[in-house]
Amino acid sequence: MQPVFSAEEAFDTRDLLRRSEVSIWLDGYDDVFSDFDPRPYAQRAISDDFIATVRKVIQVKKSGGLELTLLMPKSFRDEKTETLIRKRIQGFFQGQLTHLQRDIRRMRREGLVLSVASVVVLFTAASLPQMGLDEYLKNLLQVILTPGGWFMIFTGLENIFNKPRQKKGEADYCRKLSRCRITFLEY
């Protein structure tokens, strides 16, 4: 809910918004945290709505370093709580970054294993004509192994190159927000 301002206050508000790169209006500190979590702020889950709002606003601003300004009513401001909230927001995005980096490493590792296994399968399929097996069995195995090997190599290469690239954008976003400067200003 955006507050109503007088003409003089509206000018000050426009100036305030110009000085901050990314601003979000808050009615209170509870807007940052989940409504369903009754724990204290030090343990409480960050609100999905807050994260979605930050994501929407941040995607518009793609400059280098970020500054996230949270605008609070003057009567609700508390320095100790604001310090805790800064740490929690940055910690949340650092945790997301760590999780994404772990996923990227796992994808690449699985892709490498799959690619190596596909080379073995394709080598086996190519070696079948020289093996002393029944002709029907050789043809059957070659029909099964050759497309399977190609499928495995393409899937493995996709896991090494394409899928991590898709997650890299999300990781960059989390990295920026884990390092962003978070300030609280009053309105």
Order of alpha helices (4+ residues) and beta strands (2+ residues): alpha-beta-alpha-beta-alpha-alpha-alpha-beta
